[in-house]
Amino acid sequence: MARIFNTYGPRLSPDDGRVVSNVVSQALAGEDITIYGDGSQTRSFCYVADLVDGLVRLMEHDEPCGPINLGNPTELSVRQLVDVVLQLTGSSSEVVHRPLPTDDPKRRRPDITRAHDVLGWTPRTSLETGLRQTIVWFEQESRARAPSRDDARLSA
């Protein structure tokens, strides 16, 4: 059984409510970026290709091994994530703070010791590399969804 932690990458839905998709979408649109609380709560983000590699290794493992955490143990604050996204997108979006939901965990970081020991798995994609690929995909999707000038003339 796999326990999957925060995964991101191309093909994320821009409105799925996850922190990476929210921040990237808001930055690319030039909208205010919402941080809940002061942004000091931490998260760990695993690039989708790394997660898939871990899942494949788990499926191919022949012996029962109990639950295995799959995620990236590198932890950073939500504010640090926002700063990285702003830098990578070149966005001039402003950061706005909203109240932190009462059930929002202060820290999320998987212990992947068993994944490493049993499956020989650790994530390899750096946050910056994964975010660059995610941002490119979001930009392409945004352009594909935007109505062209020809579409606007046809509907007029």
MARLO-294418 format. One line per 3 residues: number of its first residue (from 1); their letters; for each residue x negated, y negated, z negated of N, C-alpha, C. Coordinates in Angstrom, 3 decimals. Layout:
BEGIN
NUM> A> X,Y,Z,X,Y,Z,X,Y,Z; ...
//
This chain:
BEGIN
1> MAR> -0.842,1.169,0.000,0.000,0.000,0.000,-0.896,-1.243,0.000; -0.569,-2.165,0.867,-1.320,-3.419,0.974,-0.575,-4.529,0.244; -1.301,-5.325,-0.503,-0.783,-6.555,-1.097,-1.436,-7.691,-0.323
4> IFN> -0.631,-8.386,0.471,-1.134,-9.411,1.380,-1.045,-10.779,0.712; -2.149,-11.518,0.789,-2.204,-12.873,0.246,-2.217,-13.875,1.392; -2.022,-15.160,1.087,-1.875,-16.237,2.068,-2.646,-15.983,3.360
7> TYG> -1.904,-15.773,4.424,-2.485,-15.519,5.736,-2.114,-16.680,6.653; -3.034,-17.066,7.517,-2.781,-18.154,8.455,-3.468,-17.830,9.776; -3.083,-18.571,10.799,-3.714,-18.420,12.101,-2.749,-18.789,13.208
10> PRL> -3.179,-18.609,14.442,-2.287,-18.870,15.567,-0.992,-18.064,15.420; 0.051,-18.620,15.959,1.396,-18.042,15.975,2.179,-18.247,14.678; 1.611,-18.996,13.729,2.401,-19.379,12.559,3.540,-20.262,13.039
13> SPD> 4.676,-20.110,12.447,5.787,-20.993,12.761,5.544,-22.341,12.091; 5.675,-23.429,12.837,5.414,-24.752,12.247,6.324,-25.079,11.064; 7.471,-24.433,10.982,8.420,-24.761,9.911,8.650,-23.594,8.951
16> DGR> 7.642,-22.751,8.771,7.827,-21.587,7.898,7.661,-21.908,6.411; 7.276,-23.133,6.091,7.163,-23.543,4.701,5.842,-23.203,4.038; 4.911,-22.613,4.772,3.601,-22.290,4.200,2.716,-23.527,4.228
19> VVS> 1.797,-23.594,3.304,1.000,-24.804,3.161,0.166,-25.085,4.416; -0.451,-24.093,5.027,-1.286,-24.351,6.206,-0.436,-24.867,7.360; 0.680,-24.208,7.654,1.510,-24.666,8.772,2.094,-26.048,8.497
22> NVV> 2.496,-26.312,7.261,3.025,-27.635,6.919,1.979,-28.720,7.135; 0.780,-28.505,6.591,-0.259,-29.531,6.649,-0.720,-29.752,8.093; -0.941,-28.680,8.830,-1.389,-28.827,10.225,-0.316,-29.515,11.062
25> SQA> 0.935,-29.101,10.927,2.028,-29.722,11.696,2.157,-31.206,11.384; 2.118,-31.548,10.099,2.261,-32.946,9.709,1.073,-33.771,10.206; -0.125,-33.228,10.108,-1.317,-33.968,10.553,-1.271,-34.208,12.053
28> LAG> -0.928,-33.195,12.824,-0.903,-33.349,14.283,0.195,-34.308,14.743; 1.286,-34.364,13.993,2.381,-35.266,14.345,2.156,-36.676,13.819; 1.083,-36.870,13.025,0.829,-38.184,12.452,1.788,-38.529,11.335
31> EDI> 2.455,-37.522,10.795,3.403,-37.736,9.701,2.662,-37.730,8.367; 3.343,-38.237,7.333,2.789,-38.127,5.992,2.605,-36.659,5.639; 1.517,-36.352,4.956,1.261,-34.986,4.514,1.703,-34.874,3.066
34> TIY> 2.575,-33.912,2.827,3.146,-33.725,1.509,2.287,-32.797,0.671; 1.917,-33.270,-0.515,1.249,-32.435,-1.511,2.162,-32.401,-2.723; 2.429,-31.198,-3.188,3.252,-31.046,-4.379,2.346,-31.061,-5.601
37> GDG> 2.709,-31.882,-6.573,1.860,-32.077,-7.745,0.660,-32.921,-7.363; -0.429,-32.731,-8.086,-1.630,-33.538,-7.809,-2.565,-32.889,-6.795; -2.212,-31.679,-6.329,-3.039,-31.009,-5.322,-4.173,-30.191,-5.895
40> SQT> -4.237,-30.101,-7.219,-5.343,-29.353,-7.828,-5.072,-27.851,-7.874; -3.817,-27.448,-7.633,-3.524,-26.019,-7.626,-4.314,-25.360,-6.495; -4.784,-24.151,-6.742,-5.670,-23.504,-5.768,-4.949,-22.422,-4.986
43> RSF> -5.475,-22.191,-3.808,-5.000,-21.134,-2.925,-6.217,-20.516,-2.259; -6.011,-19.337,-1.718,-7.035,-18.634,-0.948,-6.389,-18.270,0.383; -7.055,-18.559,1.466,-6.461,-18.394,2.791,-7.238,-17.371,3.609
46> CYV> -6.524,-16.395,4.147,-7.143,-15.326,4.926,-6.712,-15.464,6.380; -7.676,-15.539,7.275,-7.388,-15.648,8.704,-6.742,-14.352,9.197; -5.767,-14.471,10.063,-4.943,-13.343,10.485,-5.754,-12.187,11.072
49> ADL> -6.791,-12.455,11.847,-7.592,-11.370,12.427,-8.290,-10.560,11.337; -8.729,-11.236,10.283,-9.342,-10.527,9.163,-8.314,-9.643,8.459; -7.112,-10.174,8.267,-6.064,-9.391,7.622,-5.732,-8.155,8.450
52> VDG> -5.585,-8.322,9.747,-5.272,-7.190,10.621,-6.369,-6.130,10.525; -7.622,-6.556,10.486,-8.728,-5.618,10.326,-8.563,-4.826,9.027; -8.217,-5.496,7.939,-8.014,-4.813,6.670,-6.847,-3.837,6.723
55> LVR> -5.760,-4.238,7.375,-4.597,-3.348,7.495,-4.935,-2.108,8.319; -5.660,-2.294,9.402,-6.059,-1.151,10.233,-6.943,-0.205,9.431; -7.900,-0.754,8.709,-8.771,0.095,7.878,-7.949,0.867,6.845
58> LME> -6.961,0.218,6.263,-6.120,0.887,5.279,-5.293,1.998,5.935; -4.735,1.734,7.105,-3.937,2.753,7.807,-4.792,3.949,8.218; -6.042,3.698,8.547,-6.926,4.768,8.987,-7.577,5.511,7.822
61> HDE> -7.409,5.004,6.608,-7.995,5.642,5.422,-7.180,6.896,5.104; -7.840,8.017,5.005,-7.148,9.301,4.874,-6.676,9.646,3.468; -7.298,9.114,2.467,-6.968,9.513,1.104,-6.123,8.450,0.415
64> PCG> -5.222,8.874,-0.479,-4.439,7.888,-1.240,-5.381,6.993,-2.047; -5.073,5.722,-2.072,-5.975,4.801,-2.777,-5.235,3.778,-3.625; -3.916,3.878,-3.706,-3.160,2.924,-4.510,-3.109,1.561,-3.842
67> PIN> -2.551,0.574,-4.512,-2.439,-0.750,-3.910,-3.811,-1.389,-3.677; -3.929,-2.058,-2.537,-5.171,-2.750,-2.156,-4.811,-4.198,-1.840; -5.511,-5.134,-2.469,-5.320,-6.549,-2.173,-6.071,-6.910,-0.894
70> LGN> -5.371,-7.546,0.034,-6.000,-8.045,1.257,-5.790,-9.549,1.304; -6.865,-10.272,1.259,-6.833,-11.717,1.273,-8.252,-12.218,1.182; -8.394,-13.515,1.160,-9.721,-14.105,1.071,-9.938,-14.611,-0.350
73> PTE> -10.978,-14.158,-1.033,-11.188,-14.593,-2.410,-11.764,-16.001,-2.549; -12.101,-16.647,-1.449,-12.610,-18.018,-1.528,-11.445,-18.942,-1.870; -11.585,-19.623,-2.967,-10.502,-20.431,-3.512,-10.785,-21.918,-3.296
76> LSV> -9.762,-22.673,-2.925,-9.909,-24.123,-2.850,-8.596,-24.777,-3.226; -8.663,-26.026,-3.595,-7.443,-26.727,-3.992,-6.645,-27.100,-2.749; -5.367,-27.321,-2.970,-4.506,-27.761,-1.869,-5.027,-29.086,-1.325
79> RQL> -5.494,-29.961,-2.203,-6.046,-31.251,-1.745,-7.271,-31.035,-0.860; -8.133,-30.086,-1.201,-9.292,-29.791,-0.359,-8.843,-29.293,1.016; -7.828,-28.456,1.048,-7.295,-27.981,2.332,-6.831,-29.162,3.172
82> VDV> -6.081,-30.063,2.565,-5.582,-31.237,3.289,-6.750,-32.047,3.845; -7.774,-32.261,3.055,-8.937,-33.024,3.510,-9.613,-32.360,4.709; -9.735,-31.034,4.684,-10.348,-30.317,5.802,-9.484,-30.455,7.061
85> VLQ> -8.175,-30.299,6.921,-7.276,-30.422,8.073,-7.324,-31.837,8.637; -7.327,-32.844,7.780,-7.415,-34.226,8.265,-8.704,-34.449,9.043; -9.807,-33.909,8.537,-11.091,-34.062,9.223,-11.063,-33.354,10.583
88> LTG> -10.560,-32.124,10.622,-10.581,-31.344,11.860,-9.628,-31.884,12.916; -8.511,-32.461,12.492,-7.538,-32.992,13.450,-7.824,-34.441,13.818; -8.602,-35.144,12.994,-8.825,-36.564,13.227,-7.577,-37.381,12.940
91> SSS> -6.653,-36.817,12.212,-5.382,-37.467,11.925,-5.564,-38.607,10.927; -4.735,-39.625,11.085,-4.732,-40.735,10.132,-3.510,-40.648,9.217; -2.936,-39.468,9.121,-1.773,-39.262,8.253,-2.107,-39.665,6.824
94> EVV> -1.114,-40.192,6.156,-1.241,-40.525,4.740,-0.811,-39.320,3.918; -1.330,-39.217,2.714,-0.952,-38.149,1.794,0.071,-38.708,0.812; 1.182,-37.987,0.665,2.200,-38.368,-0.311,2.368,-37.217,-1.301
97> HRP> 2.635,-37.579,-2.533,2.793,-36.569,-3.583,4.264,-36.449,-3.954; 4.681,-35.212,-4.126,6.035,-34.900,-4.572,5.908,-34.069,-5.848; 6.973,-34.010,-6.634,6.906,-33.211,-7.872,6.574,-31.745,-7.574
100> LPT> 5.768,-31.168,-8.431,5.387,-29.766,-8.313,6.551,-28.899,-8.772; 7.009,-27.956,-7.930,8.078,-27.054,-8.384,7.643,-26.299,-9.642; 8.573,-26.029,-10.524,8.249,-25.399,-11.803,7.681,-23.995,-11.630
103> DDP> 8.053,-23.311,-10.558,7.584,-21.934,-10.364,6.327,-21.850,-9.497; 5.738,-22.977,-9.159,4.549,-22.983,-8.308,3.331,-22.545,-9.118; 2.653,-21.466,-8.680,1.483,-21.027,-9.442,0.336,-22.026,-9.342
106> KRR> -0.408,-22.154,-10.422,-1.554,-23.068,-10.447,-2.749,-22.481,-9.699; -2.776,-21.152,-9.615,-3.924,-20.500,-8.998,-3.470,-19.239,-8.267; -3.980,-19.047,-7.046,-3.757,-17.812,-6.301,-5.080,-17.397,-5.684
109> RPD> -5.580,-16.286,-6.161,-6.861,-15.775,-5.659,-6.858,-14.265,-5.788; -6.934,-13.545,-4.665,-6.910,-12.084,-4.751,-8.250,-11.507,-5.200; -8.167,-10.437,-5.946,-9.356,-9.658,-6.282,-9.429,-8.553,-5.222
112> ITR> -10.414,-8.644,-4.332,-10.507,-7.684,-3.225,-11.585,-6.627,-3.465; -11.949,-6.429,-4.700,-12.982,-5.443,-5.028,-12.630,-4.064,-4.473; -11.390,-3.621,-4.675,-10.987,-2.302,-4.179,-11.014,-2.247,-2.656
115> AHD> -10.610,-3.313,-1.982,-10.656,-3.333,-0.516,-12.089,-3.182,-0.036; -13.003,-3.832,-0.730,-14.414,-3.735,-0.368,-14.955,-2.341,-0.660; -14.665,-1.829,-1.854,-15.223,-0.536,-2.273,-14.610,0.640,-1.502
118> VLG> -13.310,0.625,-1.294,-12.622,1.756,-0.669,-12.646,1.673,0.859; -12.438,0.470,1.394,-12.305,0.316,2.844,-13.541,-0.294,3.511; -14.460,-0.803,2.706,-15.604,-1.511,3.280,-15.187,-2.813,3.935
121> WTP> -14.103,-3.415,3.423,-13.521,-4.602,4.057,-13.783,-5.860,3.244; -14.157,-6.906,3.940,-14.166,-8.267,3.405,-13.820,-9.192,4.570; -13.130,-10.279,4.303,-12.838,-11.223,5.385,-14.123,-11.869,5.886
124> RTS> -14.169,-12.161,7.192,-15.383,-12.718,7.781,-15.211,-14.127,8.349; -13.997,-14.530,8.604,-13.749,-15.809,9.263,-13.749,-16.940,8.237; -14.589,-17.945,8.474,-14.609,-19.101,7.562,-13.321,-19.896,7.714
127> LET> -12.972,-20.623,6.680,-11.763,-21.446,6.732,-11.837,-22.434,7.886; -12.974,-23.091,8.058,-13.095,-24.081,9.131,-12.897,-23.446,10.504; -13.508,-22.296,10.740,-13.355,-21.615,12.032,-11.894,-21.220,12.264
130> GLR> -11.283,-20.629,11.251,-9.888,-20.219,11.375,-8.951,-21.398,11.570; -9.197,-22.481,10.832,-8.346,-23.669,10.990,-8.505,-24.282,12.376; -9.721,-24.304,12.904,-9.923,-24.839,14.257,-9.069,-24.068,15.264
133> QTI> -9.079,-22.744,15.169,-8.302,-21.928,16.098,-6.803,-22.123,15.889; -6.404,-22.273,14.646,-4.997,-22.508,14.324,-4.543,-23.859,14.857; -5.352,-24.879,14.680,-5.019,-26.230,15.157,-4.893,-26.248,16.670
136> VWF> -5.807,-25.605,17.370,-5.728,-25.539,18.840,-4.405,-24.910,19.257; -4.023,-23.815,18.595,-2.768,-23.150,18.948,-1.575,-24.066,18.675; -1.568,-24.749,17.522,-0.470,-25.670,17.203,-0.392,-26.802,18.227
139> EQE> -1.540,-27.320,18.660,-1.549,-28.384,19.674,-0.952,-27.876,20.988; -1.353,-26.687,21.413,-0.826,-26.119,22.658,0.676,-25.884,22.565; 1.125,-25.369,21.437,2.554,-25.138,21.242,3.337,-26.446,21.248
142> SRA> 2.771,-27.456,20.641,3.435,-28.760,20.601,3.610,-29.323,22.005; 2.549,-29.207,22.808,2.643,-29.683,24.200,3.643,-28.857,24.995; 3.681,-27.558,24.778,4.591,-26.684,25.519,6.049,-26.977,25.161
145> RAP> 6.299,-27.385,23.930,7.672,-27.668,23.488,8.143,-29.069,23.850; 7.193,-29.965,24.073,7.556,-31.352,24.367,8.168,-31.431,25.761; 9.275,-32.133,25.884,9.878,-32.275,27.215,8.965,-33.095,28.118
148> SRD> 8.846,-32.670,29.348,8.024,-33.406,30.301,8.807,-34.597,30.825; 8.108,-35.500,31.505,8.788,-36.656,32.108,9.790,-36.195,33.150; 9.456,-35.136,33.879,10.394,-34.595,34.880,11.663,-34.101,34.220
151> DAR> 11.545,-33.434,33.072,12.722,-32.959,32.353,13.603,-34.131,31.936; 12.969,-35.219,31.480,13.724,-36.394,31.042,14.475,-37.017,32.207; 13.822,-37.083,33.392,14.501,-37.656,34.579,15.654,-36.781,35.024
154> LSA> 15.504,-35.478,34.954,16.569,-34.561,35.396,17.793,-34.650,34.494; 17.587,-34.900,33.227,18.729,-34.958,32.305,19.396,-36.332,32.308; 18.766,-37.309,32.953,19.340,-38.657,32.956,20.405,-38.820,34.014
//
